[in-house]
Every structure is written in C-alpha cells, then in structure tokens.
Amino acid sequence: MDAHQPNSFFRKVLTLGSGTAIAHLLLFASTPILTRLYQPEAMGVYALFMSVASIFIALSSGRLEMGVVLPKADKEGLDVLHTSWMTHVLWSLFYYLIWGLLYAIQPDSLSSYFDYHLLALVPVFGGLQLLFESLKQWALRKEAFAMMSWSNLIKAIGTLILQIGFALLFATTAWQLVLGMVLSLLLGNQWMWRLYRKSYKANEHSFSWKQYVNTIKTYKKFPLFTSPSILLNSLVLQLPVWVISSVSIAVTGLYNIAERILQAPLLLVGHSVGQVFYKNAQDLRADIPALKDLTWKVYRSLFYLMFIPYFVLFIWGAPLFGWIFGEEWLFAGQIAALLAPQLIFNFTVSPISNLWYVFNRNQQGIYFQGLLLVGRLVIVALFFMQEQELPWLFLILGLFGACAYGILGWSFLRRVGVATKDFVLQIVLPLILIHVMLHLFLTI
C-alpha cells in the first residue's frame, strides 16, 4: 500500500506543503509591511476579533468537517460535509440573537471597550473559514493535494494584497485587516469548490433534515468531544489576549505579532504534515509497527527542524523584531523569546495529535485542553495576585507550555510503542545539552 511507504508520505507532504509554505512565507514577509502601516492598537483590536472568532469557529460546525475523510462512500462523506455547514448556519442564528440582545441592553459600555459592530462579521468570517477547511477535507479525501496547496496560496496572496491595499487606499484600522481576511477566503474557496461540485453531481446527491439528524448521531463524537476539545484549546490560546487587553490594547497588538511569528512554523510545515499524517495514520491503524515508525520519524524530523529557529528566537528575539518590524515592536520580540520554549514542543506534537482521531479517542483531547486551561488560569491568577510585570507572565506561560506539550508528545509516542528512553535520549537530552552549552558560551 502506498501509505506504508515513508517516501510516499513525505512526497504528499511536499506537494501539499509547497504551496502552503509559500503562502505562509508571503504572509510572514508581509508582516514588516503591516507593522509599518498598522499601529499596535489596530493589531490589538484585530487580535480580539480573531479571539472571539476562534471561539465561535470551535463550536459552529461541531467540527464535523473533520469526519469527511472517514466514510468509505463519497455520498456519506457529502452528508458529513453538508451537516457541518447546516450546523454552522444554526449556530450563526443563535450568535446574532445574542449579539443583538447585548447591543440593545448595553450599547455604550460595549462600544467603549471594543468596536462591537466589528463582531457582526464573526459568523461571516467563521462561515467562510469553515467552508475553506471543509473543502480542504474533501480535497484531502480525494487526495487532491495540489489543489489544496494552490488554494492556500491564492488565499494568502489575497490576504496580503487586500490588507496592504486597504491600508494604502482607505484607513489603517482593524476593519481593513478583518475585511482583507474575509475577501481572501472567498478567493481561496473558489478553487476547491469545483472539486466539490464535481463530486456532488457525480453522486446525484440530495440532503434532508433526516439525513442531518442521522449524520449527527453517527458522528456524534466530533461535536461531543472534538469540538469541546478545540474550544478549550481556543480558550487556552486566547486567554493571554483577554488578560493583556485588560492591561493595554497596544500590548495586545504586540503579543499578536509575537504569536504570529511563533505560529509561522506550525502554519508553514506543521499543518501540512498533520493533514497528510492523519490520512496515512488512518490507513495504518491496524499496522502498529508501521504506524510507530511513521509517528516517530515525523516527530523527530520536526523536532530537529525547529532547533535553529528556536535558539535564534530564544537568544536574539528582541533585536530581530526591532530590526525587521520596527523599533516600536521590540517588546514583541521579548514576548516571542519568552514564549519560545512552548514553540518547539507545540510544533512537534501538533501533527501527531491526530492520533486521537485515528484511535477514536476524541475525548482525550478534552482532558488535555482542560488541564492546559486550568494551568494557564492558575498562572494568570498568580500574575494578578502578585502584581507581577508582563514579562513574568510570558516566561511562566512559555515554560508551562513546553512541559505540557512535551508530556503530550511523549504520551502519543508511548501509545504507538516508542520507548521512553528513546524519547529522553533523542529529544530531551539534546535540548538540555545545547541549552547548557549556549549558556556557557554566552556567559564567557
């Protein structure tokens, strides 16, 4: 079988990852331009919008789109796809009801803290994002990796041109940043829509309320376990945004840029690897030795790939940010350096975390994200109780994240049969030794 061959796996990753890597490189390259066009305050408002949108997206489809690749028959796969879309529509109606009631009750207090009108775009953005991700799942099912790659590239180019163009032609507010994202999703979706339409016509597909209910029952683990897990993950990721925004909206913008850079490796490589790993791991589910070899190879390769970027960011984060993004973004570099320990382990574990779905252990993601959220809440509580400075918060969050994601990676590797001593000798020990050597070198 093709999935059993490591060369085939990495060839698929290269096909999917090439366009995705170029797309995110373009977005990464545009960041110095955006930081010179948009002020930290605008970036902070944009970060708050994206934080609300991420919570909404985690719930709106029940994450049913992740089940598109599972059925053997395309017709059932289409049922799953349409069910995710219909669920989003129902959640959007509920969202607008809450949004309208809150605005009717306290319009002045809401608008004084945040541009509340901007939040009306959350279901629109969320719907287009869901369409993009669900069509990617359909393309993944059909192994149309080149199409997925091109769609990512088109979306990235659209985001770059629109966000910069809106700033030059109109204004430099969060509205321009959000509208650029919304319109770029329209461009990206067009490319994959053709593949979906072809499959839809080939299966003479129709969809009814009865099919919707039956699909929800059949794939109930996604809304019951996967969606809450991703919701908790969003809460974990967005908690610092809300905490920092209560201190300063400008610092929120600085944190947003730091997170954007920290997430770049995951977006450049990790997601592409994860999507291909998910499909191949699903095929290898009954062959544990082959799955072990694939999982261990992917984890080690990603870990060593991050060595140089991690240490460069850890040691020279602040001056690099000041040079690349402008002097007012120096503190963003300090934030990135303090959060860097979390980066390397989050990057390596993210692709293989799809093993939760492969082994039908969706609920375990909830337990992990719950523990992660509790840990971060404790750190935030200590931050306010002890009245610490913001750098302390970022340092403790970075170390806590490194430990949590490191333990998670070890647990996945143990699940497929990798020995603990191999994890310690090949992952933990090299990282500690290089840290010690660099510390000695820099203090001489």
Buried (B, 14 or more C-beta within 10 A) or exposed (E): EEBBEBEBBBBBBBBBBBBBBBBBBBBBEBBBBBBBBBBBBBBBBBBBBBBBBBBBBBBBBBBBBBBBBBBEEBBBBBBBBBBBBBBBEEBBEEBEEEBEEBBEEEEEEBEEEBBBEBBEBBBBBBBBBBBBBBBBBBBBBBBBBEBBBBBBBBBBBBBBBBBBEBBEEEEBBBBBBBBBBBBBBEBBBEBBBEBBEEBBEEBEBEBEEEBBEEBBEBBEBBBBBBBBBBBBBBBBBBBBBBBBBEEBBBBBBBBBBBBBBBBBBBBBBBBBBBBBBBBBBBBBEEBEEBBBBBBBEBBBBBBEBBEEBBBEBBBEBBEBBBBEBEEBBBBBBBBBBBBBBBBBBBBBBBBBBBBBBBBEBBBBBBEBBBBBBEBBBEBBEEBEEEEEEBEBBBBBBBBBBBEBBBEBBBEBBEBBEBEEEEBEEBBEEEBEEEEEEEEEEEEE
